[in-house]
Amino acid sequence: MAFTIIEVSADHVRADFCCGRNDDIDRFCRDYALEHNANDFTRVKVALADDHRVVGFYSLAANNLRGNKKLLQLLDGHEKECPAFHLQMIAVCQHQDRKVLGPALIDHAFRSAVSAAKDVGARLIFLQAASPALIPYYEDYGFRLIERGACTMYVPMSLVRDAVREPEASNDDKRTEAAA
């Protein structure tokens, strides 16, 4: 299925979005995504099918982590706060191919965070896995648990940048590009 990832708008059909796993996530997409995006609480990006149906989305916001001593110790133990991006929600419609859309949404969120971090700075991206069963999924993308027994995870921006870095062109490729 073809899809495009873009910022949410009123033209997008969100009314029947259902990830099949979490009613709060579904309700956010259907009822609050547009408002939260417009009021700058978060940026909501949607995977949009050709017929304008939302088939997946994520929500990314800037955050300043304070008081999470365990996380701050993991980083370097000296900071009292940590500039970060919060991957607040990410979901794929239950009838879509999660193995295609999920990675595409995560890649897009990573690229958005890397771009924004050039202007505002951030040490990491963090998220709250909706269930312990999702922890291995996020670990595949470099996220680490902050502590056992919790579902809060983080990935350092250095790893995020590495994950989205385009492979360097070889010298032969550079010559070909220059000649064209």
C-alpha positions in Angstrom: 0.0 0.0 0.0 1.3 3.5 -0.9 1.4 6.1 1.8 2.8 9.5 2.5 4.0 10.8 5.9 2.9 14.5 6.4 1.7 16.8 9.1 -1.9 16.2 10.2 -4.6 18.4 8.6 -8.3 18.8 8.7 -8.5 17.1 5.2 -7.3 13.8 6.6 -9.8 11.1 7.5 -9.2 10.2 11.1 -12.7 9.2 12.2 -12.3 5.5 11.8 -8.6 5.2 13.0 -8.2 2.1 15.2 -4.8 0.6 16.2 -6.6 -2.2 18.0 -4.4 -2.0 21.0 -5.2 1.2 22.9 -8.4 3.2 23.0 -6.6 6.4 24.3 -4.3 6.4 21.3 -7.2 5.9 18.9 -9.1 8.7 20.6 -6.1 11.0 20.4 -5.8 10.4 16.7 -9.5 10.9 16.0 -10.4 13.7 18.4 -7.3 15.6 19.5 -4.4 15.3 17.1 -5.4 18.2 14.9 -6.0 20.5 17.9 -2.8 19.6 19.8 -0.8 20.1 16.6 -2.4 23.5 15.9 -1.9 24.7 19.4 1.8 23.6 19.4 1.5 21.0 22.1 3.1 18.5 19.8 3.7 17.8 16.1 1.5 15.1 14.7 2.7 13.4 11.5 0.3 11.0 9.8 0.9 8.1 7.4 -1.8 9.0 4.8 -3.2 6.5 2.3 -4.1 7.7 -1.3 -7.7 8.1 -0.2 -6.7 10.5 2.6 -7.3 8.0 5.4 -4.9 8.1 8.3 -3.3 4.6 8.5 -0.7 5.5 11.1 0.7 8.5 13.0 3.2 9.6 15.6 3.3 12.6 18.0 6.7 14.2 18.8 7.3 17.1 21.2 10.2 18.9 22.9 10.6 18.2 26.5 13.0 18.9 29.4 13.4 16.0 31.6 13.8 16.9 35.3 13.8 14.7 38.3 14.4 11.4 36.5 17.5 10.6 38.5 18.0 7.1 36.9 18.0 8.5 33.4 20.3 11.4 34.3 22.7 9.0 35.9 22.7 6.8 32.8 23.6 9.8 30.7 26.5 11.1 32.7 25.4 11.7 36.3 26.0 15.4 36.3 23.0 17.0 34.8 19.9 18.0 36.8 17.8 18.2 33.6 18.0 17.0 30.1 16.7 18.5 26.9 14.9 15.8 25.0 12.2 14.9 22.4 9.2 12.9 23.6 7.8 10.4 21.2 4.4 10.7 22.8 2.5 8.3 20.6 3.1 6.1 17.6 0.5 3.8 16.2 -0.5 1.9 13.0 -4.1 1.1 12.0 -4.9 -2.5 12.9 -5.6 -3.5 9.3 -2.3 -2.2 7.9 1.1 -3.8 7.6 2.8 -2.8 10.8 6.1 -4.2 9.6 6.1 -1.5 6.9 4.4 1.4 8.5 5.9 1.1 12.0 9.5 1.4 10.8 8.6 4.2 8.3 7.0 6.2 11.1 10.0 5.6 13.5 12.4 6.6 10.7 10.4 9.8 10.0 10.3 10.7 13.7 14.0 10.1 14.0 14.7 12.3 11.0 12.4 15.0 12.4 14.2 14.9 15.7 17.6 15.1 14.1 16.6 18.1 12.0 15.0 19.9 15.0 18.0 19.1 17.2 20.2 21.2 14.9 18.3 24.3 16.0 17.2 23.5 19.6 19.5 20.8 20.9 18.4 17.6 22.6 20.3 14.7 24.2 17.8 11.9 23.5 14.3 10.7 22.4 12.2 9.0 25.1 8.9 7.2 25.0 6.6 5.2 27.2 5.9 1.8 25.7 2.2 1.1 25.8 2.9 -2.3 27.2 5.9 -4.5 28.2 5.3 -6.6 25.1 6.4 -3.7 23.0 9.8 -3.2 24.7 11.7 -5.6 22.4 10.2 -3.8 19.3 11.6 -0.5 20.5 14.9 -2.1 21.5 15.3 -3.0 17.8 15.5 0.7 17.1 18.1 1.4 19.8 15.8 2.4 22.6 16.9 1.2 26.1 14.9 0.8 29.2 15.6 3.4 31.9 15.0 0.8 34.6 13.6 -2.6 34.9 9.9 -2.8 35.7 9.0 0.4 33.9 8.2 0.9 30.2 10.0 4.2 29.9 12.7 4.0 27.2 15.2 6.3 25.6 17.6 6.4 22.7 20.6 8.9 22.7 20.6 11.4 19.8 24.0 10.1 18.8 22.4 6.8 17.9 19.4 8.5 16.3 21.8 10.5 14.1 23.7 7.3 13.1 20.4 5.5 12.3 19.3 8.2 9.8 22.7 9.1 8.4 22.8 8.5 4.7 25.7 6.3 3.6 28.6 8.3 2.3 29.0 8.1 -1.4 32.2 6.5 -2.6 34.8 8.5 -4.5 33.5 6.9 -7.8 29.9 8.0 -6.9 31.1 11.6 -6.2 32.9 11.7 -9.6 29.8 10.5 -11.3 27.6 13.0 -9.6 30.0 15.8 -10.4 30.2 14.8 -14.1 26.4 14.7 -14.5 
